[in-house]
Amino acid sequence: MTAVNITMTPLAVSNIKRLQSEYDAAGFGLRFGLTGGGCSGYKYVLELEDGPDEGDHIFEFDGVEVFLNPEHAEKLNDSTIDWTESLMESGFNIENPQAKRPCGCGESFDLA
């Protein structure tokens, strides 16, 4: 398996724990990945799951596990999962050094 690095900020970790509690999903981990879509080609996937799939990369941040399909590892390597909160919106923010061109609406990105 190729070495891959994912980082999660403490604010993101605390919000995952909050979501686990709100959705009665204690012990669930976070699926971090990609799906095709949007106007630029890729969209991020962030979903609570009860466990990793076979072969997943597994990361642990203060008791929160993150599952990453090895097929997405190269496209997400060195990404940081953060939480942003403002008067207008709150939610997860992904900083991905592989993302080269975001779309105009901010919902998807291209790797070219």
VEXDREN-2710 file (C-alpha; in Angstrom, 1 decimal):
% VEXDREN-2710
k/r/px/py/pz
1/MET/0.0/0.0/0.0
2/THR/1.3/3.5/-0.9
3/ALA/2.0/5.8/2.0
4/VAL/-0.6/8.5/2.3
5/ASN/-1.1/11.4/4.8
6/ILE/-4.4/12.9/5.9
7/THR/-4.7/15.6/8.6
8/MET/-7.8/16.5/10.6
9/THR/-7.9/19.7/12.7
10/PRO/-9.0/19.6/16.3
11/LEU/-12.1/21.6/15.3
12/ALA/-13.0/19.1/12.7
13/VAL/-12.5/16.2/15.2
14/SER/-14.8/17.9/17.8
15/ASN/-17.5/18.4/15.1
16/ILE/-17.3/14.7/14.1
17/LYS/-17.7/13.7/17.7
18/ARG/-20.8/16.1/17.9
19/LEU/-22.3/14.5/14.8
20/GLN/-21.6/11.0/16.2
21/SER/-23.6/12.0/19.3
22/GLU/-26.4/13.7/17.4
23/TYR/-26.9/10.7/15.0
24/ASP/-26.5/8.0/17.7
25/ALA/-23.4/6.9/15.8
26/ALA/-20.9/6.4/18.6
27/GLY/-18.0/4.3/17.4
28/PHE/-18.7/5.2/13.7
29/GLY/-15.8/6.5/11.7
30/LEU/-15.6/9.1/8.9
31/ARG/-15.5/7.9/5.2
32/PHE/-13.4/10.4/3.3
33/GLY/-13.3/10.0/-0.4
34/LEU/-14.3/11.2/-3.8
35/THR/-17.1/10.8/-6.2
36/GLY/-17.6/12.0/-9.8
37/GLY/-19.8/15.0/-10.2
38/GLY/-20.3/18.7/-10.1
39/CYS/-19.2/21.0/-12.9
40/SER/-15.5/20.3/-12.5
41/GLY/-15.3/16.5/-12.2
42/TYR/-14.9/15.5/-8.5
43/LYS/-16.8/16.1/-5.3
44/TYR/-15.7/15.1/-1.7
45/VAL/-17.4/12.4/0.2
46/LEU/-17.7/12.8/4.0
47/GLU/-20.0/10.2/5.6
48/LEU/-20.3/8.4/9.0
49/GLU/-19.7/4.7/8.5
50/ASP/-19.7/1.9/11.1
51/GLY/-16.4/0.5/10.0
52/PRO/-13.7/0.5/7.3
53/ASP/-13.9/-1.5/4.0
54/GLU/-11.3/-4.2/3.4
55/GLY/-8.0/-2.5/2.3
56/ASP/-8.9/1.0/3.5
57/HIS/-6.3/3.3/4.9
58/ILE/-7.3/4.0/8.5
59/PHE/-6.3/7.2/10.3
60/GLU/-7.0/8.0/13.9
61/PHE/-7.4/11.5/15.3
62/ASP/-8.2/11.8/19.1
63/GLY/-10.5/8.8/18.9
64/VAL/-12.1/9.5/15.5
65/GLU/-11.2/7.1/12.8
66/VAL/-11.1/8.2/9.1
67/PHE/-11.4/5.6/6.4
68/LEU/-9.9/6.2/3.0
69/ASN/-10.3/3.9/0.0
70/PRO/-6.8/3.3/-1.5
71/GLU/-8.1/4.2/-5.0
72/HIS/-8.6/7.8/-3.7
73/ALA/-5.3/8.0/-1.8
74/GLU/-3.2/9.7/-4.6
75/LYS/-5.9/12.3/-5.2
76/LEU/-6.4/13.1/-1.5
77/ASN/-2.8/12.7/-0.2
78/ASP/-1.7/15.5/2.1
79/SER/-5.3/16.8/2.4
80/THR/-6.5/18.5/5.6
81/ILE/-10.1/18.1/6.8
82/ASP/-11.1/21.3/8.7
83/TRP/-14.3/22.8/10.1
84/THR/-15.3/26.3/9.1
85/GLU/-17.9/28.4/11.0
86/SER/-19.1/31.8/10.1
87/LEU/-22.3/33.9/10.2
88/MET/-23.2/32.6/6.7
89/GLU/-22.3/29.0/6.9
90/SER/-20.7/26.2/8.8
91/GLY/-19.3/22.9/7.6
92/PHE/-16.3/20.9/6.6
93/ASN/-13.6/22.4/4.5
94/ILE/-11.1/20.3/2.6
95/GLU/-7.6/21.7/1.8
96/ASN/-6.3/19.4/-1.0
97/PRO/-3.0/20.2/-2.7
98/GLN/-4.0/18.1/-5.6
99/ALA/-7.1/20.2/-6.4
100/LYS/-6.1/22.5/-9.2
101/ARG/-9.3/24.1/-10.5
102/PRO/-12.4/24.6/-8.3
103/CYS/-15.7/25.2/-10.1
104/GLY/-17.5/28.5/-9.8
105/CYS/-20.0/27.3/-7.3
106/GLY/-17.4/25.8/-5.0
107/GLU/-19.0/22.3/-5.0
108/SER/-16.5/20.4/-7.1
109/PHE/-12.9/20.5/-8.4
110/ASP/-10.6/19.3/-11.1
111/LEU/-7.2/17.6/-10.7
112/ALA/-5.7/18.8/-14.0
END
